[in-house]
Amino acid sequence: GAARESGPGLVLPSQTLTLTCTVSGGPLTDDYHYWSWVRRSPGKELEWLGVIAYTGTTYYAPALKGRIHISWDTSRNQFTLQLSSVTPEDSAVYYCERDDIGWSPDYWGKGVVVTVSS
């Protein structure tokens, strides 16, 4: 399988960041697979943002609750991250990945650089 992120490289502060992950090699609804978003900011550890499970259930990082929404379009085999009210602290390389039943990554995309700046 493979995953590919797409979305804008520059977002204005206070706006909503929207990124899409296009998956190939199997349906999002395959049993016991989970589809996550993570990010790495300069000088920081990899940060898990949230996940949508093969059932469509979502889980989010507590620090982002209220700002994050993950959805999917199973007809296109895509899942989407929306992060609202962004600030420069949200600047990072964003990755989408498939996780196995233990939530360990199977594979991930090459990442997309997002800068929040006016």
C-alpha positions in Angstrom: 0.0 0.0 0.0 0.9 3.6 -0.3 -0.3 7.0 1.1 0.1 10.4 -0.3 -0.6 13.7 1.5 -1.9 16.8 -0.4 -2.9 20.3 0.7 -1.7 23.9 0.8 1.8 24.7 1.9 0.9 28.0 3.4 -2.0 28.8 5.7 -2.9 32.1 7.2 -3.2 32.3 11.0 -6.7 31.7 12.4 -7.7 29.9 9.2 -8.5 26.1 8.9 -5.8 23.8 7.6 -7.2 21.0 5.4 -5.0 18.1 4.2 -6.1 15.0 2.3 -4.5 11.6 2.3 -5.0 9.4 -0.7 -4.5 5.7 -0.1 -3.8 3.0 -2.6 -3.5 -0.8 -2.2 -6.6 -1.5 -0.1 -9.8 0.1 1.1 -9.9 2.3 4.2 -12.5 -0.1 5.7 -10.2 -3.1 5.7 -10.6 -4.7 9.1 -8.4 -3.6 11.9 -6.6 -0.9 10.1 -6.3 2.6 11.4 -5.6 5.8 9.5 -3.6 8.5 11.4 -2.3 11.9 11.0 1.0 12.9 12.7 3.3 15.9 12.4 6.8 16.9 13.2 7.6 20.5 14.0 11.2 21.8 13.9 13.1 20.7 17.0 10.2 18.7 18.4 9.2 15.1 18.7 6.8 13.4 16.3 3.3 14.3 17.4 0.3 12.1 16.9 -2.8 14.2 16.0 -5.6 11.7 15.5 -7.0 8.7 13.8 -10.0 7.4 12.0 -10.5 3.6 12.4 -11.7 1.1 9.8 -15.1 1.5 11.5 -15.2 5.3 10.9 -14.7 6.0 14.6 -12.3 8.9 15.3 -9.9 9.5 18.2 -8.1 12.8 18.7 -5.1 14.0 20.7 -6.5 15.7 23.8 -4.4 18.8 23.2 -6.2 19.3 19.9 -9.7 18.5 20.8 -12.0 21.2 19.7 -9.8 22.2 16.8 -9.3 18.9 14.9 -11.7 16.9 12.7 -10.8 13.8 10.7 -13.2 12.4 8.1 -13.1 10.1 5.1 -14.5 9.5 1.7 -14.4 5.8 1.2 -15.5 6.1 -2.5 -12.2 7.9 -3.2 -10.2 6.1 -0.6 -9.2 9.3 1.0 -9.2 10.7 4.5 -9.0 14.3 5.5 -7.5 16.3 8.4 -9.1 19.7 9.3 -7.3 21.8 11.9 -9.0 25.0 12.8 -7.7 28.3 14.3 -4.2 27.5 13.3 -1.2 29.5 14.6 2.5 29.5 13.7 2.9 26.7 16.3 1.0 24.4 13.9 3.7 24.8 11.2 5.1 21.3 10.6 5.6 18.5 8.2 2.3 16.5 8.3 2.2 12.8 7.5 -0.6 10.4 7.0 -0.1 6.7 7.8 -1.8 3.4 8.1 -1.5 1.7 11.4 -2.0 -2.0 12.2 -4.3 -3.4 14.9 -1.8 -2.4 17.6 -1.7 1.2 16.2 1.9 0.7 14.9 2.6 2.2 11.5 2.5 0.0 8.5 3.4 2.6 6.0 3.2 6.4 5.6 3.4 9.2 3.1 6.3 11.4 2.2 4.8 14.3 4.2 3.7 17.7 3.3 5.2 20.9 4.6 2.7 23.3 6.1 3.7 26.8 7.2 1.3 29.0 9.1 2.2 32.6 8.5 0.7 35.9 7.4 
